[in-house]
Amino acid sequence: MAGGWARDGAVQDQIDASVEDAVALARSRLNAGSSAAESLTHCEECDQPIPEKRRQAIPGIRLCIKCQSELEKQQVSSAGINRRGSKDSQLR
């Protein structure tokens, strides 16, 4: 049951779309990592050593935690999709 102007199932559609986006992002990361035969020992951005535990946990890793976090922040902020459609976000 949808409320207001939303049609029935609109909330579930938003949830499904969010899950699909997350799965697509995870798959793209896996595909990017699997292109290398093995993990790098040093970050390709800042050249800092990548801890052994991180390399074991994520095969094909190419970035240290700090650089990976920065990359993810950029990806999230550039998404720009307003699925919620709230007035506040539309007024900005």
C-alpha positions in Angstrom: 0.0 0.0 0.0 1.5 3.3 -1.1 0.8 6.6 0.5 0.2 10.0 -0.9 0.8 10.3 -4.6 3.0 7.2 -4.9 1.6 4.2 -6.8 1.4 0.8 -5.2 4.8 -0.9 -5.1 6.7 2.3 -5.5 8.7 1.8 -2.3 9.6 -1.7 -3.2 10.7 -0.4 -6.7 13.1 2.0 -4.9 14.5 -0.7 -2.7 15.0 -3.0 -5.7 16.8 -0.3 -7.7 19.1 0.4 -4.8 20.0 -3.2 -4.4 20.6 -3.6 -8.1 22.9 -0.5 -8.1 24.9 -2.0 -5.1 25.2 -5.4 -6.8 26.3 -3.8 -10.1 29.0 -1.8 -8.2 30.2 -4.8 -6.4 30.4 -6.8 -9.7 32.3 -4.1 -11.4 34.8 -4.0 -8.5 35.2 -7.8 -8.7 35.7 -7.7 -12.4 38.3 -4.9 -12.1 40.2 -6.8 -9.4 40.1 -10.2 -11.2 41.9 -8.7 -14.2 45.2 -8.8 -12.2 46.7 -12.2 -11.6 47.4 -11.3 -8.0 47.1 -8.4 -5.6 49.6 -5.6 -5.7 51.9 -5.3 -2.7 51.8 -1.5 -2.9 48.9 0.9 -3.7 48.9 2.0 -7.3 47.8 5.5 -6.2 50.0 6.4 -3.2 52.6 3.6 -3.3 52.0 2.7 0.4 52.3 -1.0 1.3 49.0 -2.9 1.2 48.7 -5.1 4.3 48.9 -8.9 3.7 45.6 -9.5 5.4 43.9 -7.1 3.0 45.5 -8.7 0.0 44.3 -12.2 1.2 40.8 -10.9 2.0 40.3 -9.2 -1.4 42.1 -11.0 -4.2 43.3 -8.6 -7.0 43.2 -5.5 -4.7 45.1 -2.6 -6.2 44.5 0.2 -3.6 45.2 0.7 0.0 42.3 1.3 2.4 42.7 5.1 2.4 42.7 5.4 -1.4 39.9 2.9 -1.8 37.8 5.0 0.7 38.5 8.2 -1.3 37.5 6.4 -4.5 34.2 5.2 -2.9 33.4 8.7 -1.6 33.8 10.1 -5.2 31.6 7.3 -6.6 28.8 7.9 -4.1 28.8 11.7 -4.4 28.7 11.5 -8.2 25.7 9.2 -8.3 23.3 12.1 -8.1 20.2 10.0 -8.3 17.3 11.2 -6.1 15.1 8.2 -5.7 13.4 9.6 -2.6 12.0 12.6 -4.4 11.7 14.7 -1.2 10.9 18.4 -1.5 14.1 19.4 0.3 16.3 17.6 -2.2 14.4 19.1 -5.1 14.8 22.6 -3.8 18.6 22.5 -3.7 
